[in-house]
């Protein structure tokens, strides 16, 4: 039986990790990767870069499924914009879960999220849309990770925490609980 195709958006290092998970999950066939114009024709782990962001509308005619494979070290802005663009095109952003991850049947996960190898998501945890739950991440019960967050494996997120935004600042993991984005941006500007 033929598997549905999926197009990956972003051909860097995070894309390689996503390819590994998609291959092991074995639910989708990777039809190609969208990256910068200069890389069209190159490959990432054997998969062709078939176009750039400018070609997204045309490429969207070839597949119903997309995954944003751009990592998120400094800002969520590009991932958020691409997520909204794919949604406006009426396309799917499936949930991708590594077979080596443990995800409780009582966990809720939003569309476009990828759960990487070795991650553990315990009961009553919630992960929003377009998130990256990285390799060996530990997310305990009653924890909420909002949309467009990347959770790294550097520190477990213990119970009853609500994560709204996360990023790396000067190589140290910074995360904020129950703060509004505007306040966080002001704090980041003051630290920068």
N, C-alpha and C positions, 0 to 999 in steps of 0.2 A: 504494500500500500504506500502511495506517495505521501510524504510528509508535506505540510504547508511550508512555504518559503518565508524567510525573514530577511530583511535588509538591516544592516548595522550602520549606525551613524557615528562616525569617528573611528579612525584607523590607527590610533596610538597604542601605548602600552596597556591601557585598561581594556581596549578592544581585544587584545590577545587573551587576556584572562576571561573575558566574556565568551569568546569563541570556544575556549576549553570547556566552560560550563555548558554551553549550548550543545556542543558535540556529545558530552556525556549525558545530558538530559535526553537527547535523541528524540525530541518532539518536533524540531524544525530543521529545515534544510537551508543553510545560509546561501542566499542568492547573490550577495555582493555587499560591498562596503561603500559608503559615501564619505569622502574626506576632502581635503583641499584640492583645488584644480591641478596643482603641480604633481600630485601623486596618482592621477588617473592612469590606469594601465599597470601600476605596480600591484603587488599582492601583500597580504598580511596572513601568515600561516597558510598560504596556498589559496586564499580567497581573493578575488579580484576587487580592486577599487574601481567602481563602475561609474562614478560621477562625483560631483561636488554639490554643495548646498544649493547652488543655482539650478541644478538639474532635479531637485527633489520632486517637483510637481510631475515631471515626466516619469521619473523612476517609480513614483507612487502608483502608477498605472500597472506596474509589473508585480506588485506584492501587496497583500493586505496587512502584513505584519512588519513592525519596525521595533528596534531596540536602540536606545541612545547609549552608545559605547564610548562616549567622551567622559574621561574621569573628571573629578571635581576637587581640585586642591585649593583653589583660591576663591572661586565664585560659583554660584549656582545659576547665574544669569543665562549662559548659553544653553545649558541643559533645559532650563525652564522654557526658553524661547522655542527650542526645537520640539519639546513635548507639546506645546500649544499648537505649533504649526502642523505636526502630525495629526493631532486631534481635529483641527480644522479641515484637514484633508479627508477626514472620516476613516482613518486607518486605526488598526489595533496596535496596542502596546502591551504585549503579553507579559505575564509574570514568568520569570525564569528562575528556577530553583535547582541548585546543584544536587545531584543524588547523594553527595557526601555531606550535605547540610541536614540538620535536624530542625524541622519546623512543626511545632505542635499543631494538632488539628483545631486547636482553639485560638490560633493566631490569625489575624486579618492582615492581608497584604494588598496594597493598591497596584493598579496597572502600571506597567513599565518598570517595575522594580526587579532587580536581580539580587538573588541570594547566593553568595559565592561559597566555594568549597569550605567545609568545616564549620560554617556558621551554625549557631544554636539560637533558636527563637523559642522561648518557653511560653507556657500557657498564658492566655489573655494579653499577649503583646500585640501591638498594632504598628504596622509599617505603612506609611503613606505611598502616594504615587511617585514614580520616577526616582526611586531611591536606590542607593548602592549599599548593600549590607556586605561588607568586605570579608575576606578570608579569615576564618576563625573568630569572627565577632561573637560576642555573647550578649544576648538581649534577654533580660530576665522578665518574669511575669509582671503584668500590669504596667508595662512600659509603652509609651507612645512615641513613635518617630514620625514627625510630620512630613508632608510632601517635599520632594526635591532635596532630601538630605543624603549625605554620605556618612555612613558609620564605619570607622576604621577599626582595626583589630587591636589597637593600642591599649584600650581600657574597657573592661566590661561595663555595660550599662545596667545598673542594678534596678531592683523593683521600684515601682511607683515614680518613675521619672518621665517627664515629657520633654522631648528634644525637638526644638523648633528650627534651629539652624546650627550647622557645624562646619568648621573649616580649620585649616592649619595656619598658625600664625607663628613665624619665627621657629619653625620645626617643633612647636609644642602644640599638643592637642588642646583646643579650646572649645568648650561647649557651654551653652547657656540654657538654663531651665526657665520656662515661663516668662521669657522676655519677648517683647514685641520687636519686630524686625527693625523699625525705625530707631529704637533705643540701642539695639545691637550695632547698627551702622554708625551711630554717633559714637559709641564706645570704640569701635574699630578705628574710626577716623582719629580719635584722640590718641589711641595707642600707636597708630601708624606714623 
